[in-house]
């Protein structure tokens, strides 16, 4: 199949939304202008498994302007924006294989459809494309120069593969770029998670007890925004350093077993499984609202909750009510999937601008340096990270100091 989307007639709406996002992506726009002139990706086939959003669309357009043949599938069934997928197909001739709400079989057929194009570079958000390539499509690996990975969960999977000696090409961990994890994970996840919760529930956050599971960059962002809206924020952690940091940042820190008894809102952002488990669900108070902003829908033990429930109903869009034997109701948002993408629109374009600028520059770097790179996971080279920051400052009209030669030598030595 040439592409597989919901409805090509949604393309006009999608085009307007892509153009709206593009206005707030000046870094990617500057890269696109250079790519259009230099064609650094000419002849490459890029297979991307990312959230199909307006911001992703602008990345795909940039890669195509750079000379690449681009194929896109979704990294999460509930994050696909069908109008964006239609616009990419109709107006930019970029094949997309993604339908909002697609089932598991369709999801994997879409992954395979992209791999059928024999990509030279992979782009992942969660490492599903690379994982499938290594497990079931190994005959295609000889075509691959390398890949990029967008998110923490994917980087963890890939580093485990590299440690076990099974990763068969180099991957750039875009997630680990300072201009990605600082802005995307903290400011992007923080705002978009709160946005998703508000759209789904229309509940007041001020005065509530807001539990954040995990105090990595994403957790810091969610906690910051929840406190900014007047919540009493409680952090749960397993890492003593991060727990200490949360205390020093002014949050209450306690085990989830204690937080579960008093929380009004819960957000998991750890990347681990069953962070909210059966014994936590058993002590939650009536009306607790539970959501996830980690990558996969595994952080809340939904199977246990379903077994505990005597009745369920979809009470609002993206809100499922679970009634327990004792009459308590627990509300799960967005089926336990990414609430910021399923119930809202994901990160603002200004944030994704830097993340996707890193993606574009990393793809160029992999292509140019493929013969020098080993089969492992690399951080984004500092020069690329600095270039993204420089372009962002330039777009904002902000100038900074430069070091003299003697100061530069001291700076480098330090």
Buried (B, 14 or more C-beta within 10 A) or exposed (E): EEBBBBEEEBBEBBBEBBEEBBEBBBBBBBBBEBBEEEEBBEEBBBBBBBBBBBBBBBBBBBBBBBBBBBBBBBBBBBBBBBBBBBBBBBBBEBBBBBBBEBEEEBBBBBBBBBBBBBBBBBBBBBBBBBBBBBEEBEEBEEBBBBBBBBBBBBBBBBBEBBEEEEBBBBBBBBBBBBBBBBBBBBBBBBBBBBBBBBBBBEBEBEEBBBBBBBBBBBBBBBBBBBBBBEBBBBBBBBEEEBBEBBBEBEBBBBEBEBBBBBBBBBBBBBBBEBBBBEEBBBBBBEEBBBBBBBBBBBBBBBEBBEEBBEEBEEEBEBBBBBBBEEEBBBBBBBBBBBBBBBBBBBBBBBBBBBBBBBBBBBBBBBBEBBEEBEBBBBBBBEEBBEBBBBBBEEBEEEEEEEEEEEEEEEEEEE
